[in-house]
Amino acid sequence: MPSQKTVIVTGGAGFIGSAVVRQFLAETEVTVVNVDKLTYAANLASLPGAEGHPRYHLVQADICDAKAMAETFRQFQPDAVLHLAAESHVDRSIDGPSEFIQTNMVGTSVLLMTALDYWRTLPEAKKSAFRFQHISTDEVFGSLGDQGFFTETTPYAPNSPYSASKAGSDHLVRAWRETYGLPTIVTNCSNNYGPYHFPEKLIPLMILRTLGRKPLPVYGKGDNVRDWLYVEDHARALRLVLDKGVPGQSYNIGGHNERTNLEVVQTVCDLLDEMAPSPEGPARQLISFVADRPGHDKRYAIDSAKITRELGWTAQESFETGLRKTVRWYLDNRDWWQAILDGGYQADRLGLGKS
């Protein structure tokens, strides 16, 4: 995509979205239109230098609001959409699934209808260059056994309300391509981690609880396996797919960094013992095992061979280098996460299905 283009990024104040926006502003000439509802997990502080930037525009709006979406497309005349806006926390989806269906499925359908209406009005050159890129998760594929990897042809088998809502949105994006010809692309990624991550997710939650000398709850036996992807690597992959990806295709993006949840927590403990040791002793003594998450998928692992082979992407960070950078960032940026805690976020256990 030519560098002077305009891209709508939905959810650009969220974790992955903000990484994409930061890279666009720092490394390209792309004009970014950040469409974000600014819910609890969104944070404009994750976009230092964006406010007032000549190539940055913030539209505070809900993607379910068809009128607001139509006006945004009319005003900014985008060349592409990177659709990242979503409810994303599995535990929250167990406690309150309706909000996930509304945002992830209904919101995606509204955005697709808006994009289609806009796309149909474009002159042929802009029409052929337009892209609607939908960012999804490996959780839509369900749970793996001890062997094997998710590929782009793995059948969908979502097991949580969150993953089901993302699977539904993936299918909508495909349907708009097949039915109406809208040039769509889907990407499915493994677990992201890195700077600016809202502390409901495993790694930042464990970092902050360790610093506060609070118990570190590990689900079940801690033997569930995830494939970890550094968020800046993911953002680079998304930009590459936007530039070179083929409409109608899907691309899996993974870090090839499989770890059990217990290994992740133990590594966080060891890094904090090294970088910010506590007089109260090793952080691992804070680990406790709690009741497992309902429907907890055993293992996720992504085969990224297609995006590597066809587009030339590879992750730059290993889990060790990426996690070290992440822990260091949280130690060096206490103001960012302290403001979240001061705002009332409790970092308590969710997902017990009591709603």
N, C-alpha and C positions, 0 to 999 in steps of 0.2 A: 504493500500500500504506500503510495507517495507520501512523503513526510508532512506535507502541508494539509493533509486531509483533516476532517472533523469526525471524531468518534464519540458516540454516546456510550458512557460506561455506567450501567446501572449498578447500584451498590458500591459506588466508588469511595465511600467513606468506611466500608467494611474492611475486613482483614486482607483478603486477596485483592479486592478492588482497589484499595488504597495503594498496594504495591504496584499494580498496573499503572495507576494514575501518576505515582511518583516517577516511575520509569519513563512514561510518555513525556512528562514535563522536563525531565532531566536529560533525556537521551535522544529526543526526536523534536520535530517541529509540529507534531500533531496538536490540534486544538481539542481539548477534552471537555465534554459536557457531562458532569457528574450528576446523575439522577439518583437521589437517595432520599428515602423517607426519614432518615435519621432516627431509627429505632434504638433500643438500648445498646446494641452491639456496634452501632456506627459511631465514629469518632472523628470529628474534623481535625483534632489534634494529631491524627495519623497522617495528615497531609501538610507538613510544614512547608511554608513557602508558596502554597497553592493560592491562598486568599490574595487577591490583587494581581495574580499572575495574568499577563495578557492573553495567554492561551488556555485559561481555565475558567469554566462557568459552573456554578452550583445551581441545580434545580431541586429544591426540596419538594418532593412529590412522591406519591404512592404509585407504583406501577399498575395497580388495579384501577387507577383513576384514568379512564379512557380520554376524557376531555383534556386533562393535564398532559397526557402522553402525546396526543395529537398536536397540542400547542407547542410542545417541546420540539417535535419533529419539524413542524412548520417554521418555527423560529430559527432553528440551528441548521437545518438542511444537512443531516449527517451523511457521511459516506459509509459508515459502518456502525454496528451496535455490538458491544461486548456486554452480554447479559450475565451479570454476577449477582444481582439482587436476589436474596433468598433467605428464608429462615433455615438455619443450618445445624442446630444443635440437637443431636439425637435424643438426649435426655429430656429436653424441653418438648420435643414432639411426642414423647410418651405421655407427658403430663397434659399437653394441650394440642392435639393433632389438628384441630380445625384451622388454626392460624397458618399452619404449614400448607394445608391444602389451598387456602385462600391466596397466600402470597406466591407459593411456588407453582401452582397450577393455574389458578385464575389469573394471577398477575402475568404469568408468561403468555397466556392466551390473549390477554389485552395487548401486551407488547407486540405479539406476533401480528395481530389484526391491524394495529397502528402502523407497524413497519410495512405490512403488505399494501395498505392503502397508500402510504407515502411512496413506496417503491414503484408502484404502478404509474405514478405521475412523472417519473424521472425520464430524462432523455436517454436514448439507448446506451450511450457510452457510460453514463453514471449508473444506469440500471445494471449493466453487466459487471461493473466493478463493485457494486454494493455487496456487503456481507452482513449477515445476522449470525453472530457467534454465541452459542449458548454454553455456559460453563457448568458442568455437572460433576458428579462424584462416582468413585468406584463402588460405592455402597449400593448402587442400583443393581449390581450383579449378584448380590447376596453374599453367601459365605463360602469360602474355599475350604477344602480339606488340607491335609498337611502338604500336599504337592500341587503343582500347577499354578497358572497365572491367569488373570483376567486379560482377554484380548478384545479387540473391537467387535468380534463376532460372538462373544459370550452371551448366552441368553440372559435376559433380565429376570431377577428373582429377589426383589427387595423385601426386607424383613421388618423394617421399622416404619412408622408413619413418615418420618423424614425421608428415608430412601424411597418409599413408595411415591411420595409427592414429587421427588426429583425424577424418578422414572417416568411418571406421568408427564412431566414437563419435557423430558427428552422426546417422548413419543409425539407430543404436540409439535415440537420443532421439526421433527422428521415429517409429520403429516403436512405441515405448511409447505415444505419443500416438494413433497410428492404430489400434493393436490394442486397447489397454486404456483409452483415454480420459484418461490422465494429462495434466494441463494443462502441457505443455512449451513452451518457447521456445528458439530457438537464435540466438546472435549470432556473427558472423564478423568479426574485426577485422584491420586491417593491422598492420604492425610497430610495436610499442610502444617507447617510450624515456622516460627521465625518472629522477628520484631513486630510490634503493634498488634499482637494477638490478644483478643478479648479473653480475660482470665476465667471463663467458664470451661475452656478446652484443657485437655490433659496437661500439656507441657507448661503453659503459663500458670495454670492453677497450682501445679506442684512447685514451681519456682516460688510463687508468692506465699504459699502455705509453709514451705520450708523456711523462708525468710522470717515468717511470723511464728516459727516453731509450733505450728499446728499439725495435727495428725495428717498423714498422707494416705487417703483412702484409695485402695486398689481393689477393683472389682474381682470377685471370685478368687481364683488362684493367681490372677495376673498373667495367665498364659495365652490370652487373646493376642493375636499377631496383627500388626499394622505395618504398611509400607509408608515410610516417611519422606516427604518432599519439602525442601526448603522453599519458602514462599517466593523469594526473589527468582529462583530457578523456574518456578511455575509461571510467574509473570512474564519472564522472557519467552517461555514456550507459548503462552497465549498470544503475545505480540507476533511471534513467528508464524503461528497458524493463521492469524489475521492477514499477514502479508502473503503467505505462500500456500495456505491450505486450500483444498479443493472443495467447492460446495457439494453438499450431499454426503461428504465423508465425515467420519468421526475419528478422533485421535485420543488414545490413552496417554496420560502423562503421569509417570511415576518416578520415584527416586531410587528404586532398587535398594532400599534400606529397610529390610524387614527386622522388626524388633518386637518382642513381647512387651506388653504394657509394663510388666514388672521391670524388665531391663531398661525401659525408658525412664521410669521413676528412679531406679537405682543410679543411672547415669547422671540424671539431674542432681541427685544428692551428692554424688562424688564431685561433680563440677563445682557445686556450691561450697562443699568442704574445702576445695582448693582455692576458690576465688573469694569467698566470704565466710571463712570458718567461724563457727559459733563456739563460745566458751562452754555451752551446754553439751557439746559432744557431737559425734557424727550424725549427719542428717538421716542416714538409713534407719536409725532407731525410731524415727517418726512414722515409718511405713506400717499401715494396718490394713487388714483384709476385710472387706465388707461384702454384703449381699450383692450378687451379680446383677447387672442390668437385664431387664426382661428382653428376651429375644436377642441376646448379645451375639453378634456374628463372630465366629471363631477366628477367621483369618481373611485378610485382604492382601492381595499382591498383584501389581500391575505389570504387564508386559508392554514396555514402551518402544518396542522394536520398530513399529510403523513410523512414529514421528521422528525417530532417529534415522531410519533408512530413507524416508521420503523427504523430510524437511531439514535434517541435519542437526536436530536438537539433542543435547545431552546435558544432564545436570552437572553444574559446576561444583556443588557442595556434596560431600559425603555426610552421613548422619553425624559423625564425630565433629567435623569442622563446622557444620551448620548449627549443631546444638551448642557448641562452645560460643559461637557468635551470638546465639539467641540468649543464653544465660548472661553473657557479658552485657548485652543490650538492656536487659531488664535491671541489671545492677546499675547501669549508667543512666537509666531513664526512669528513675523512681517517680518523678513528677507526673509522668504520663499515666502510670497505673495507680498511683496513689489517689489521683483525682477520681478514678473509677470507684475505688474503695470508699473514698469520702462521699461519693454520690449515693451510697447506700447499697452497692452490690456486696452480697454476703459471701459469695463463693461457697455456698452450701451444696449438699448432695441433691441432685435432681433426678428425675426419671424413674421414680418408684411407682408411677402409674396410679396415683391417688386422686386424679381429677374426676 
